[in-house]
Structures are given as structure tokens and as C-alpha cells.
Amino acid sequence: MILPSYLQTVRKDLLDRVSGGDILINGSVSVPVQAVEISSHPIAGIKDGIALQVSAQHVASVPVITDVKLRTRTGAVVAEKTGTIEMNGAQFVNLTFVIEARGGV
């Protein structure tokens, strides 16, 4: 079992690392993270999950997103997603990355 105080430490650490980071879109286009927050809603099927909600500006040269990586300001990958998101002229993109905190052995 993970203590709530440790989970709070992990949340703060994630926010600190991702703030000032970027989103790598389709392996080639880097977009700065404009805003990041942690959702307070429970995540179905994940006991100690953290949902990072990340906002970035839309890139006109990317009409379809198939792969995104959330990176820290030093370039370390924190989380990634695959799928198909058609931008259809959207002005910005909001993504949610779900991270599961696990205790040590």
C-alpha cells in the first residue's frame, strides 16, 4: 500500500519535472507544455494512478497526431500515448497521461 503522503510527493515531483517540458508529436515535432495539472478524479482500474492533464498549442503542420511523448525539460520521457487524433484546425491540444505509482519490493 502506498501512503497518501508519498503519493502527494510523487504528484509534486511530476508537476515539477513536466513544467517547462515539451510534448514530442509523431516523433518529430516538439511543442512546449503550456499548462499542466493533476486531475483530482479517481481513475477507473488503477488504484494509485495520477492523471496529468497537459495543454499545448496546436501545430498547423501536424494535421493528425498518432504518437505523443511527454518529456521533462531535460528531454526524459515521462509518459507516452499512441492513437489517432485528427486536429481539424484546433487551436490547442489537451492530453491526459495516466501514470501508476507503484511501491518498491
Secondary structure, 3 states (H helix, E strand, C coil): CCCHHHHHHHHHHHHHHHCCCEEEECCCEEEECCEEEECCCCCCCCCCEEEEEEEEECCCCCCEEEEEEEECCCCCEEEEEEEEEECCCCCEEEEEEEEECCCCC
